[in-house]
Amino acid sequence: MGYGHLSAKVVKLMSASKGLIHVYCGYGKGKTTAALGLALRASGGGKKVVIVQFLKSSNTSELSSLKLLPNITVLRGTAAKGFVRDMTAEQLEATKRIQNANLSKAIELVRTGGCDLLILDEALDAFQLGLLDDDLFLSVVYKKPDALELVITGHKPEEQIISCADYVTEMVKIKHPYDLGIKARKGIEF
């Protein structure tokens, strides 16, 4: 869905007050990094930022820096450390409860004016894995308040998400050190 049918003047007026939807996707490195770069910029511009990190519970390096920035709230957690594929049925169910509770908290912050930029990091994957309530997640996408800027990251967005998005940026993996057995490095990949 583009803006080609609107005059440049109308599009400029719309974009000045309307929050847009960004999707950072693909199998290359940089989705979370791009989202956090936007959080940094928004915080510097005096905006209130809420970051919900789905499927992430380990202590990553960005958390130390995010704590130092004004106006940023981070919600995250899973019922077990490690990959979803290694979780028991009980851990998966508990993780689903945590993911939905964090998303509900973020929605409440949006509703009460406590959020100008909402980042749903790895939400595409959590949604596709059945770890997010479909209606809850899709309500954020389809019923987003006009002023809210929304960022959604993950590997492969479904067409219904792409069609709602204003930006879709795909990170393509051409080469990655992991393919050579090099593990993730603190301060670079986590």
CORCORLIN-V430547 format. One record per residue. N is the residue number from 1. SS is DSSP state (a for helix, b for strand, c for the rest). OMEGA is omega in whole degrees, -180 to 180 (999 if undefined). D_FIRST is the distance of its C-alpha to the first C-alpha in whole Angstrom. Layout:
BEGIN
n = [N,N]
ss = [SS,SS]
omega = [OMEGA,OMEGA]
d_first = [D_FIRST,D_FIRST]
END
This chain:
BEGIN
n = [1,2,3,4,5,6,7,8,9,10,11,12,13,14,15,16,17,18,19,20,21,22,23,24,25,26,27,28,29,30,31,32,33,34,35,36,37,38,39,40,41,42,43,44,45,46,47,48,49,50,51,52,53,54,55,56,57,58,59,60,61,62,63,64,65,66,67,68,69,70,71,72,73,74,75,76,77,78,79,80,81,82,83,84,85,86,87,88,89,90,91,92,93,94,95,96,97,98,99,100,101,102,103,104,105,106,107,108,109,110,111,112,113,114,115,116,117,118,119,120,121,122,123,124,125,126,127,128,129,130,131,132,133,134,135,136,137,138,139,140,141,142,143,144,145,146,147,148,149,150,151,152,153,154,155,156,157,158,159,160,161,162,163,164,165,166,167,168,169,170,171,172,173,174,175,176,177,178,179,180,181,182,183,184,185,186,187,188,189,190]
ss = [c,c,c,c,c,c,c,a,a,a,a,a,a,a,a,a,a,c,c,c,b,b,b,b,b,b,c,c,c,c,a,a,a,a,a,a,a,a,a,a,a,a,a,a,c,c,c,c,b,b,b,b,b,c,c,c,c,c,c,c,c,a,a,a,a,a,c,c,c,c,c,b,b,b,b,b,c,c,c,c,c,c,c,a,a,a,c,c,a,a,a,a,a,a,a,a,a,a,a,a,a,a,a,a,a,a,a,a,a,a,a,c,c,c,c,c,b,b,b,b,b,c,a,a,a,a,a,a,c,c,c,c,c,a,a,a,a,a,a,a,a,a,c,c,c,c,c,c,b,b,b,b,b,b,c,c,c,c,a,a,a,a,a,a,c,c,b,b,b,b,b,c,c,c,c,c,a,a,a,a,c,c,c,c,c,c,c,c,c,c]
omega = [-180,-180,-175,-178,-179,177,-180,-180,179,179,179,178,178,-173,-179,-176,-175,173,-177,179,178,172,174,-171,174,-177,177,178,171,-178,179,180,178,180,180,174,177,176,178,180,-179,178,178,178,177,180,177,-174,172,179,173,179,179,175,-180,178,-179,-178,-179,-173,-177,-179,178,-179,-178,179,-177,-176,179,171,179,176,179,176,-178,174,174,-178,180,175,178,-174,178,-177,-179,-178,174,178,179,179,177,179,178,178,178,178,180,-179,-179,177,179,178,178,177,180,179,179,177,176,-177,-176,177,-179,-177,173,179,178,178,178,-174,-177,179,179,-179,179,179,-178,178,179,-179,173,174,-176,-176,-180,-179,-177,177,177,-178,-174,-175,180,174,-174,-174,-175,171,-174,176,178,178,177,-173,-171,-180,175,-176,-179,177,179,-177,178,-172,174,176,168,-179,-180,174,-176,177,174,-180,-180,-179,179,179,178,179,178,-177,178,-176,-180,180,177,178,177,999]
d_first = [0,4,7,9,10,12,15,16,18,16,13,17,18,15,15,19,19,16,16,13,12,13,14,17,18,20,24,25,27,25,22,25,26,23,22,26,26,23,25,28,27,26,29,31,29,30,27,28,26,27,26,26,28,27,30,32,35,37,38,36,37,34,35,38,36,34,37,38,35,35,32,31,31,31,31,32,34,35,38,39,39,37,35,34,35,39,38,40,39,41,39,35,36,37,34,32,34,33,30,29,31,30,26,28,30,27,25,28,28,25,26,29,28,29,26,23,22,22,22,22,23,23,22,20,23,25,22,23,27,27,28,26,26,22,22,23,21,18,19,18,15,14,17,16,18,17,19,19,17,17,17,17,19,21,21,19,15,15,12,11,11,9,6,7,8,8,11,11,15,17,21,23,26,29,32,33,36,36,36,40,41,40,40,37,39,39,38,35,34,35]
END
